[in-house]
């Protein structure tokens, strides 16, 4: 688990809350199909960030941060 000094924070602008979700995405105009970029989200911003990516056709997966780390995902 992350300690306070290396805690991950939400990617929403101005948010300093601890992230609990990983939003995996890909911009098909820029990235190969297997490439995954990630945004981190707190509970409050998960839906907003997911919708932003989904509207553009970029969102590929939403996974709990703990599960993402257990998978050893990049």
Protein Blocks (a to p, Z undefined) as FASTA:
>chain_A
ZZfklcccdfbghiacdcfbdcddddfklpcfkbccdddddfklmmmmmmmmmmnomafb
dcdfklmmmnopZZ
